[in-house]
C-alpha cells in the first residue's frame, strides 16, 4: 500500500453511489483524513484543492465512486490455489506453507476491490493469524472477520473419514458429538481469538446432523463471550432449527421451505445464500464433466432451484440477504474473480435493482464483518474504504466483478497499489484445477 497518510485525500467529481440505497448523485468532494471519511458532500472551507503540498486530490471525473465491496463468505486457508510442485499429503498442506498462501490470497482479494471479508472457517487458526497480520500492518489485505475450524458431528460436511479415524487435525472440521463437546470447542476457539463460531450441518442438506439443542448450547456460550455464531445449513429442518436456536446468520438455506423461512424471518436471522458457488458448480461441471468435478450435478441442480425460490421468498418475508460467494473452497473458485457475483445473482434471480444489490454487498454486508455503521457507506465518520470504477455498475452490475474496471481502491484511508504481483495468477494444469 502507498499513501502519504498525513495530508487528507480529496476525491472530487464523478458519480457517487454512497451505499445507503439512495440514487447516484453528482460527487463534489469526499474528504478522507487518516483512516476515516471526514466529510462527503460540499467541500470543507479549510481545504484548498490547489494546494497540492497539503492535500492529495483524486479526480474521479467520468468515473463512479462507491464503498469498498464486502464478501460475506470467503475462505482464505482451505489450501487453494494449489501450487505446482507443492508437496501435499492427504490434508490441506503444511500449516506454515498454508499460512503464507492464505496471506497471498488476502492480498489478491483486496486488489479486486473487496476491502472486508467474512471467513467462515479454515485450517488451524490460520485466518486469525492473517487477520492480525493485516491489522498490525505486516501484510496488506482486506479486513478479516473470521471463524476457526467448523464444528461438525458424524454425517456433517467435512466428516469424511471412517469413525475409527476421526477428523484429522489438518482438516477444516472439528468433530464434536455432544453439546458439551461443542461448547468446549467453542470456548477453545474463543480463547484463540475467533470473531465467530461456525457450526456445520450436512453437506447438501439431505439430513439434519446437529440438533436445535446442540446449536442453542453453542449460541448461548458464544454469545456469553460476545462472539457470534453462524451455521452451514442447506437443509430444511436444520435451517429452521438454527433460526429457532438463535444463530446470527445462516449460510446457504438451499432447501428451506416457506415455513422454514417464516421461522427465519420471525427470529430476525440473516441468511447468506452463496448462490454463486452452486451456479459455478453447475457451470464448471458442464465444462469438465461430473466425473472430473466429483460433485453430484443433479443434486446441485436441485439445490440451485431451491436457492432461486429462497431468494424470491426471502425478499417477500423481509429477510435480510447478505452477499457471499464461497470463494476459495475449490481451485475453480479463484480469488479476485467472483466476489461480486452474488450481487449479479440477486438482480437475475431475486428481483433486486442494481442499487439494491450494491447496497446488499456494501452496507448490509457490514453485519457479516462486525462493522455495522462503520463500513459499507460513504458518509462522514465512517471508515475510509472506497473504490472508484471506470464503468457504471448501476447500468451493469457485472462491472463489479472485473478488477480491470477499478481505477482506485482505498482501504482504511490508504491507496492500494493495484499493479503489484498479487494480481498475478498461479498457473494451473487442468488436473490441478479439478483436484
N, C-alpha and C positions, 0 to 999 in steps of 0.2 A: 504494500500500500504506500501511497505517497500523498502528502498534503502538508501544507505549512503547519497547520494545527493551531497557530497563534492568531492570524488575521481571519476575519469572517469570510465565508464564501457566500456570494450572492448569485442565485440563479435568476436570470432576467429573461423576459419574453417567453414565447412558447405557449402551449396549451396545458392547463393544469387539470389533472384528474386527481382529486385530493383524497380518494379512498373512503369518503363518507357516504357515497352513493349519489352525491349531487352531480348534476350535469357538468361536463367540462366547461371551464371558463378561461378567459384570457389571463395569463400569468403576468403580474407586474414584477414581483420580487419575492423570492424565498430567501430569507437570511439565515444562515447556519453559523452558530457560534459554538465552538467546542464540539461536543457530540450531540447537541440539540438544535432544534429549529427555534430560532429566536422570534421570527415573525414570518407570516405568509400573507401577502396582500400588498397594501401600499408600502412603498419603500420608506424605511425609517429615516427621519431627517438628519441623523448624525452620521449617515453613511454616504459617502461620495463615490459614485462608481468610477469617476475619472481618476481617483487617487489609487492607482494600482499598487502602490507601495504598502497600503494599509487594508486593501480588500482584494480578494480573488473573485473575478467575475466569470461566470459561465453563461454565455449567451445561447439560449435554447430556442432561438427564433426558428420557426418551421418544424419544431420537434414537440414531443409530448412528455410531460413530467408527471410521475406518479410515485406512490410509495414503493419501497422495495418489496419484491414478492416474498411470500411465506409459503413453504411446503409443509403441510401438517403431517406428512408421513414419508420420511426418507431414511434409509438405512445406510450408515457410513461404514460399518465394520463387519458386514457379512462375508467379507473375503473377496469381493468383486471390485474392479475387474480383475480377472486372473491375468497374471503377468507371464509372458512366455519365458520358459526356463526356470520358473519358480518351483522350489521344492515343496511338495504338499503331501500330507498323509490323508487320512480319511476325513479329518476335520477341516476347519477353515484355513488354518496355516499357523505358523508360529506367532504367538501374540505380539512379539516385538515387531516383526515384519508387518503384521496386520495393522498395528497402530500407525506406522508410517504411511501405509496405504490409505488408511482412513483419513489421515491429515491431508494427503494429496487429494482425496475425493472432496473434502470440505472446501479446498481452495477452488476446485473446478466448479462446485455448486455456486459459490459466490460470484464467479465470473459469468454466470448465466442470469444474473440479476436477482438472485434469491439471497436475501440478507438475513433471514432467520429460518431455521428448520426445527421440526419436532422429530425426534429419532426414537421410535417405539421399539427399542430392543436391538441388541447386538451381541458381540462376544465379550466375555470377561467384563471389565469396566472401561473398555477401550473408549467408548463415546464420552464418558465422564472425563477421561484424560484429554481427549481432543477438545471438548468444550472448554476445559480450564486453560489449556494452552492457547486457545483463541482469545479467551477473555483476558489473559495476562499478557498478550501481545507476542508470544513466542512464535506463533504462526498466524496467518490470516485465514479467514473463513467466515461463514455466516454465524450468527448467534445460534448456539445449540442448546436445545431443551430436551433432555434425554431420559430414557429408562435404562435399566440394566437388562440382563437376560430375562426372557419372558417366563412367567410361572406357568408350568404345564402339568398335566396329570396323564395317566395312562389313556391313550387314544387321542390326546391333543395334538395339534400341529407340532412338529419337531420331536415328538416322541417316536423316533424311527427305529430304535434298537430293540432287540428282544428284552423282555422284562429282567432276565438274569444279567444283562449288561448294564441296564440303567441308562441314564442320559449323561454322556461323556462331558467332562469339564469344558472341552473345546466347543461344544455345541452352543446354540443360541437359546436353548431352553433349560430350565432348572426343574427337575421332576419333583413334585410335591403331591402326596396322595391323601393328605388330610388337611383340614382347615388349620390345625395347629402348625403343621409343616409350612403351609403357605404364609402364615403370619410370621413365623420365624424367618423365612426367606425375605419377606417384605421388610422386616426390621434390619436384616443384614444389608439389604440394598440401600435402605435409608441411611444407614451408618456410612456407606461408601459414597453418598452424595448424589443419588439419582434425583431428578426432578419429579418423576412419576414412576409408578409401578405398572408394568404391563402383565396382564394375565392373557391366557390364550386357550380358546376352546378348540373344537376340531377343525381340521384343515379347510374343509369346504362346506361345513355346516350340516353334514349328513347325520350327526348325532350331537347330543349335548354331553360334554365331558366334565364340566365343572358346575356344581350346584349353586343355586342362589345363595344358600347359607355360606358356602365357602367364599364366594365373591364378596358377600357382605362382611365377612370377617376380615378380609384384606382391606376393604374400603374403610372399615372402622379404624383399623390400626394405622393405615397410611394417613388418613385424614387427621388422626390424633397427632401425627408428626408433621402436619402441614405439607404432605406430599399427596399428589393426585393419583388416580387410578384410571387406566384405560384397558380395554379388552379387545382382543381379536375375536370377533363373533360373526360368522357368516350365516349361522343357523337362525331359525325362528325362535325356538324355545330359549336358546342362550341369549339372544338379543333382549327378549322380554325379561329374563332373569337378571341380566346385567343392569337394565334400566331400573327395575324394582329394587335392586341391591344398592343403587346409588353411585354407580361409577360416574366419572366425569365426562368421558366420551367413549363411544363405541365405534370400532373400526370395522367397516365392510357392510354388515347387515343385509347381505345379498338376498336371503330367503325370508326376510321379515314380512309378516302378513299385516293387513290393515290393523288388526287388533294389537299386534306387537308394536307397530308404530304409534298407535294411540297411547300405549303404555310409555313409550319413549317420550312422546310429547307431554304427557301428564307429569313425568318426572323432570322435565326440563333438561334432558340429556342431549348433548350434541352428537352428531354422527360424522364419521369420516369415511365415505363410501369407497374411495380409491378405485373408481371405475376404470381409471387409466390402466391399472395393471391387468384387469380382466380383459379389457379390449386389446391390450398389447399381446396377451397370451394368444388370443384368437388370431390376431394378425400374424404373429410370428409362427404360430402353428400352421397356418396356411402356407407360409413361405417354406418351412423346412419339414413339415410333416409331424404328426403326433408321435411317431416312434422316436424321432430325434429330440423333441421337446420334452417328452416323458411326462406330459400332463394330459389328463382326460379332457379333450376338447368338447365333447358332448356335455360334460358336467359344467365346463366353463361357459358354454352357450346358455345352459340353464341359469347359471348364476348371473350372466350378463342380462338376460331377460328380467330376472328378479331385480337387479340393480336399477334398470330403467324404470321399473314400477316404483321402486323405493324413492328415487329422485322425485318423481311426479307426486307421489302421495306425501312425502315428507314436506314438500312445498305447501300442499294443501293443509297439512296439520300444523304448519308453522314451526317445524323442527329446524333448528339451525344446522345447516350443512357446511362443513369445513372442507377445504380442498387439499387432498393428499394424493400421492402418486405411487407409493411403494418403490420408488427409485432405489436401485442398489441391491434388490433382493435376488436378482439374477444378472448375469453378464449382459443379457439382452434388454435390461432396464438401465441404460447408461446414464451417468451423471451429466448434468448440463443440457439434457435433451428434452425432457418431458415434464419439468417441474411446473409448468403452467398448462399442461394438457387437461387437467381436471376442470379448469375454467372453461375451456372449449366444450367439454362434455356437458357441463351444466347448461350451456347455451343450446347444444344439439339435442339433448335428451330431457333436460329439466325445465325447459321453458323460461330460462333466465335471459334477461337482456345482457348485453356485453358489460354495461356498467354494473349490474348486479353481480355478474361473475367476477369482475375485477374487485369489487368490494369483498366478495367471499374469500379471495386469495390474498387479501391485504388486511383490512380492518377486522373481519370476522375471524380470520386465521390467527390473529394475535392471541386468542384464547389458548390455542394449542402450543404456544411457546411461552405461556405465563406472563404475557406482557400486554394485557388488555389496557387500553388507554395510554399505552406507551409507544407502540409502533403501529404501522398499518394505515396511518392517517397523516396527511401533511398539514399540520397546524402548529401554532406557536406552543412551545413547551414539550413537544414530542421528541423522541429520539430521531436523529437525523439519518434516516435510511431512505434514500431517494434513487430512482432510476430515471434516466432520460432516454427516450426512444426516438428512432429516426422515422418510424412508421406509426400510424394511428391504430391503437389497439381497440378503440371503440368501433371503428369501421370493420376491423377484422381481428377477433380475439386471438387468432393464431399467431399474430405478431409477437406475442409474449413468449412463444416457445423457441424463438430463433435468436441466439446470442448475437448474431451479426447485426441485429436491429438495435443493439444497445449502443448509445453514444457515450453515456456516463453512468457509472454505478458509484454511489456514495453509501458507505455503511459506517454508522457511528460518527458521522461528520468527516470522514476521511475518504478521499477519492481512491478507487481501486484501479490498479494497473491492469487493464484488460488485455495487455499484449505479452504477458509472460507465459512461461511454459505450461502453466496449469490448464491452459486451454487446449493443449495438445492431446491427441488420442493415444492410448496404448494399443499397438497393433495386435489384433486377434485373428487367429485362424478360425475357420468355420467350426472345427471341433472344439476349440476353446470357448467359443461363444455359446455353444449349446451344452457344454459340460456342466 
